[in-house]
Amino acid sequence: MSEANSIRSGIKAGEIVADHVNKSYGAVQFSKEVVRDCSFTIERGKLTVMIGPSGCGKSTLIRLLAGFEKPTSGTITLNGEPVAGPARDRLVLFQETALFPWMTTYDNILYGPRARGEVTKETLDLAEFLLNKVGLQDFRKKYPTQLSGGMQRRAELARAMINNPEVMILDEPFRGLDAMTKELMWEYYSALYEENRRTNFFVTTDIDEAIFLADRMLIMSNIPTQVRAVLDVDVPRPRRLLDLVENDRSNEIKMRALSILHEEAMKSFSRGSKAAADFVDAYSKRIGKA
């Protein structure tokens, strides 16, 4: 068995279910509701992308799924078991780089197993495999400040993958990259996913990124957030960037998603304005008939 097939056979893809989740902050009389009656499933072995207006509560949901915070009410389970706190079965890649600046690329990738005292020959072999897989074999002795933004993101992907999480959670990981590097990372990350089919949950505000990457897309409402729609992105893999322009199904999904996102974005302008509220109401009815 090849090393790639061996690694693939060792992946245990998990499934997360959020059931009627609510989250508020502050004392009862001054509480701010961020998540309201939110239910969805991050299906096993699929790449689920969540997209919604900025500030709608997506990052709050990530913290709940990761176990950093607990819902005010409702439940979150992994493979049927309640999520009680952070654990290595759910690893998060945040918007900002989390590489240790005093460690080399290689040492950063090996950090998890070393911290747990689990460095074995198999682990070292896996580190070497991942280092090559993310194209950083020539940068193994470099420090994060000596790497480009795209290289840092690739190193973080390898650092997460060596821990073999059941679910990888990514919070707009390519947000700070320039347009060309971001598109290269879409292709790179998509290829990694297609090879190992680990359960991935990817959060973004970029509709093209969402369509290029997703198997399923969760479209979120304005704050307090809940799922407005679930769209299957049934565009064949492997995908090309040209598919975002030339593929009819891709454009159909994009138009449907943009209609919902526009409607939700407009709601943030309608507060306190009856005219704007009436416009949003009329727009909602028109979309509903489409």
RAZIVEN-V817368 format. One record per backbone hydrogen bond with DSSP energy under -0.5 kcal/mol. CO is the residue of the C=O (numbers start at 0). NH is the residue of the N-H. Records with the same first field share a line. If there is no record, write none. Layout:
CO->NH + NH
This chain:
1->5
2->6
3->7
4->8
5->9
6->9
7->10
10->12
14->78
15->41
16->18 + 76
17->19 + 39
18->74
20->37
21->71 + 72
22->33 + 34
24->31
26->29 + 30
27->30
30->32
31->24 + 33
33->224
34->22
36->38
37->20
39->17
40->42
41->15
42->45
45->47 + 199
46->214 + 215
47->201
48->50 + 217
49->203
50->219
52->55
55->224
56->60
57->61
58->62
59->63
60->64
61->65
62->66 + 67 + 68
66->85
72->21
74->18
75->82
76->16 + 78
77->80
80->77
81->83
86->89
88->165 + 166
89->86
90->168
91->93
92->170
98->100
99->102
102->143
103->107
104->108
105->109
107->110
109->113
110->114
111->115
112->117
113->116
117->119
119->123
120->124
121->125
122->126
123->127
124->128
125->129
126->130
127->131
128->132
129->133
130->135
131->134
135->138
136->139
138->141
139->105
141->104
142->145
143->146
147->151
148->152
149->153
150->154
151->155
152->156
153->157
154->158
155->159
156->160
157->161
159->162 + 164
160->163
165->13 + 198
166->90 + 168
167->169 + 200
168->92 + 170
169->171 + 202
171->174
173->176
177->181
178->182
179->183
180->184
181->185
182->186
183->187
184->188
185->189
186->190
187->191
188->192
189->193
190->194
191->195
192->196
198->167
199->47
200->169
201->49
202->171
203->51
204->206
205->209
206->210
207->211
208->212
209->213
214->232
215->48
216->218 + 230
217->50 + 219
218->227 + 228
224->35
225->220
228->218
230->216 + 232
231->233
232->234
239->242
240->243
241->244 + 245
242->246
245->247
246->250
247->251
248->252
249->253
250->254
251->255
252->256
253->257
254->258
255->259
256->260
257->261
258->262
259->263
260->264
261->265
262->266
263->267
264->267
265->268 + 269
266->269 + 270
269->272
271->273
272->276
273->277
274->278
275->279
276->280
277->281
278->282
279->283
280->284
281->285
282->286
283->287
284->288
285->289
286->289
